[in-house]
Amino acid sequence: MKTPMLACAKLFICSVLLALPAPLLAHAAKSPEVAAEPSPVILIQNATILTASHGTIEHGSILIKDGKIAEVGASVKAPKDAQVIDASGLFVMPGIVDCHSHIAVDGSVNEGSISVSSIVNIADVLNPDDVDIYRDLAGGVTVANVLHGSANAIGGQTIVIKLRWGQPASKLPFEGALPGIKFALGENPKRSNSRGRAARYPATRMGVEETIRGAFVEARDYKAAWDLYNKRTAASEKNLLPPRRDLRLDPLVEVLEGKRYVHSHCYREDEILMLLRVAKEFGFKVRTFQHVLEGYKVADEIAASGAGASTFSDWWAYKVEAYDAIPYNAALMTRRGVLVSVNSDDAEEATHLNQEAAKSIKFGGLSHDEALKLVTLNPAIQLGIDKRVGSIDVGKDADLAVYNHDPLSDYAVVQKTLIDGRVYFDRQRDIADRPAREKEKKALLEKEKKSEKKPEAGEGAKKSGEKKPEEKKPEEKPKPPQVSAVSGGAR
């Protein structure tokens, strides 16, 4: 007889398999071999190339060698060993860079128990089997900045990944990309309107500010202690005791030293200005304000600080903080000199970031190239990876998205997505594999049904006329007043 544990294990395996898209199932057995093979030599020819850095090339070609862009232009010849992709009538743009993502994370992205959770690291919980990686590839995304949640004034450490579907977690991180850390301002970290949770400092906006300031006072003193120790050690002093290691403060010292980027969740103009003051006080830079829905109100101050802004195209009124959001935000900040990107913050939204970028042509009058940069070169600059991705230039990584129409059109659909010169998504192959996957799905469902334990004859059957004894309900104790009753139900 099969044990319940075995049945549960089989059910889990079937569930996982059913969640996988076609290409992974079709090529799962070959993935180790594919990972070991060198990137092929590829020539994409006869395409409309949207470079994002130096205009558009009509009837152009891109030669890819060793995962890099070797040549770009209107007259590129194919080497003898090249795999030729005829892109007649198609458009090629740089792979989309999503500056705010929560995909590829095993479990929750929020360590909300304490307000300074800089000890935790998204890199420790990367999940290469998250199907959202594949779905975002199908939307032309090649790079994602994977962030901790926003329940903390100072949240966890972040990581930039390439969407190398089918590779192990160790192959996802973007090599050489500077790590980040997530901050959050406003309602999310103060949590004063959260129900069913124990009270935790801070519970006000002024508390959020002082939580951040207090953490950096500690980090500054901690850094000074280590600097003095290292100086005395370099001078060959003997019998020195090093300062006590503090894993919570180490990432903040990296912020002070410019070795870790700050990406801060925010909405309101007052809290944006607050963090700029704190950053100036301690001598660090805010790399990007995330969401930044009232950024248009303080665009001059953001630009003067050198911070970037990574916003939504037109999300509005999903909570009180978002009521002053306008679809002109990205364009207005751009016109005031802020480096702006448009992000997803959502796995489904990431599948059409090209269209989200296009909205700023209508709302704000950005040019075609300016809108394209919102999801390519600008977020690459914000993440410090623009020397390798974000535009189609010789020497950069061959991270590309191929569309059947202009990518800023509502009719545009991704045909292929390449990372490091390797095709990770192919729409034709995906469609061709669907019947086989559907057949496999049905077979797995049948196996699942057969593996279920059948009850033995008469087991659990009720005897005729047998009545279930009445269960005595425990006395109900009066419930304490709910938060909604105390605070008027404000969320």
Buried (B, 14 or more C-beta within 10 A) or exposed (E): EEEEEEBEEBEEEBEEBBEBBBBBBBBEEEBEEEEEEEBBBBBBBBBBBBBBBEEBBEEBBBBBBEBBBBBBEEEBEBEEEBEBBEBEEBBBBBBBBBBBBBBBBBEEBBBBEBBBBBBBBBBEBBBBBBBBBBBBBBBBBBBBBBBBBBBBBBBBBBBBBBBBBBBEBEBBBBEEBBBBBBBBBBBBBBBBBBEEEEEBEBBEBEBBBBBBBBBBEBBBEBBEBBEEBEEEEEEEEEEEEEBEEBEBBBBBBBBBEEEBBBBBBBBBBBBBBBBBEBBEEBEBBBBBBBBBBBBBBBBEBBBEBEBBBBBBBBBEEEEBBBEBBBBBBBBBBBBBEBBBBBBBBBBEBBBBBBBBBBBBBBBBEBEBBBBBBBBBBBBBBBBBBBEBBBBBBEEBBBBBBBBBBBBBBEEBBBBBBBBBBBBBBBBEBBEEBEEEBEEBBEEBEEEBEEBEEEEEEEEEEEEEEEEEEEEEEEEEEEEEEEBEEEEEEEE
